[in-house]
């Protein structure tokens, strides 16, 4: 089965460029969304696993980072202690 990007000649080049432009626009949008989500997490005090991985790779090479599950569990222990959330009411 042939795809539109397999078309030879000038038309095929134009199709490949359009497809490539769409993918680059999608990847730019994803990067922008990740940046916005990271900023929101910082504002509300939620942990950002991707940022943790970047920090860990830069500061602790050779050591394995926590898994996402362990990272969030560690955050919850830090935030609420071992007894879970407390309320006044």
Backbone torsions as a table, in degrees:
resi	resn	phi	psi	omega
1	UNK	NA	131.0	-179.5
2	UNK	-91.5	144.0	175.3
3	UNK	-103.3	166.1	179.8
4	UNK	-63.2	-29.2	-179.1
5	UNK	-77.4	-9.7	178.2
6	UNK	-87.4	-1.6	-177.2
7	UNK	-67.9	126.8	-179.1
8	UNK	-77.4	163.4	173.2
9	UNK	84.7	-165.3	-176.6
10	UNK	-60.8	-41.8	-179.1
11	UNK	-61.7	-41.1	179.0
12	UNK	-63.1	-38.4	178.1
13	UNK	-63.6	-43.1	-179.9
14	UNK	-63.8	-41.4	179.1
15	UNK	-63.9	-44.9	179.8
16	UNK	-61.9	-38.3	178.8
17	UNK	-65.3	-42.3	179.2
18	UNK	-63.7	-43.8	179.5
19	UNK	-63.4	-44.4	178.0
20	UNK	-62.4	-39.1	179.0
21	UNK	-65.5	-38.9	178.1
22	UNK	-63.8	-44.3	-179.2
23	UNK	-65.7	-37.6	179.7
24	UNK	-69.3	-34.0	176.5
25	UNK	-66.4	-39.1	178.0
26	UNK	-65.7	-43.3	-179.6
27	UNK	-67.3	-36.1	175.5
28	UNK	-64.7	-40.6	178.7
29	UNK	-64.6	-40.2	177.9
30	UNK	-63.6	-43.0	178.3
31	UNK	-62.8	-41.4	179.1
32	UNK	-63.7	-42.6	179.1
33	UNK	-63.6	-41.5	176.7
34	UNK	-60.1	-40.6	178.4
35	UNK	-63.8	-42.3	178.7
36	UNK	-64.6	-45.5	179.4
37	UNK	-62.7	-38.7	177.4
38	UNK	-62.5	-43.4	178.6
39	UNK	-63.8	-41.8	178.7
40	UNK	-63.2	-42.4	178.8
41	UNK	-60.9	-40.5	178.7
42	UNK	-64.4	-39.4	-178.2
43	UNK	-65.7	-44.6	-176.6
44	UNK	-87.7	-4.5	176.6
45	UNK	84.8	14.6	178.0
46	UNK	-83.1	150.7	-179.5
47	UNK	-74.1	153.0	-180.0
48	UNK	-121.7	102.8	-174.3
49	UNK	-63.2	-40.9	-179.6
50	UNK	-62.4	-41.0	178.4
51	UNK	-65.8	-38.7	176.0
52	UNK	-59.5	-44.5	-179.9
53	UNK	-62.2	-40.9	178.1
54	UNK	-63.3	-44.6	178.7
55	UNK	-62.9	-45.3	-177.4
56	UNK	-62.3	-42.0	179.3
57	UNK	-64.9	-36.4	-178.2
58	UNK	-77.6	-39.1	-172.8
59	UNK	-99.1	-23.0	-175.0
60	UNK	-131.8	57.7	180.0
61	UNK	-66.0	143.5	179.2
62	UNK	93.2	-15.1	176.6
63	UNK	-104.7	141.6	-179.2
64	UNK	-77.4	134.1	178.0
65	UNK	-75.9	164.2	175.4
66	UNK	-67.3	152.1	172.2
67	UNK	-71.7	164.0	179.8
68	UNK	-59.2	-41.5	-179.8
69	UNK	-62.8	-46.7	179.0
70	UNK	-66.5	-35.5	178.8
71	UNK	-61.3	-48.0	-179.7
72	UNK	-70.4	-34.9	176.7
73	UNK	-64.6	-40.2	177.2
74	UNK	-63.4	-40.9	177.4
75	UNK	-61.9	-44.4	-179.6
76	UNK	-64.5	-38.6	175.9
77	UNK	-62.9	-41.7	179.0
78	UNK	-65.8	-42.4	-175.7
79	UNK	-69.8	-45.3	-171.5
80	UNK	-114.6	-2.1	-176.6
81	UNK	78.4	-174.9	-177.0
82	UNK	-80.3	-14.2	-176.9
83	UNK	-91.6	0.4	-178.8
84	UNK	88.4	-177.9	-177.4
85	UNK	-67.1	145.6	177.3
86	UNK	-114.7	149.9	178.6
87	UNK	-132.6	157.3	178.2
88	UNK	-86.7	-16.6	-176.3
89	UNK	-115.9	NA	NA
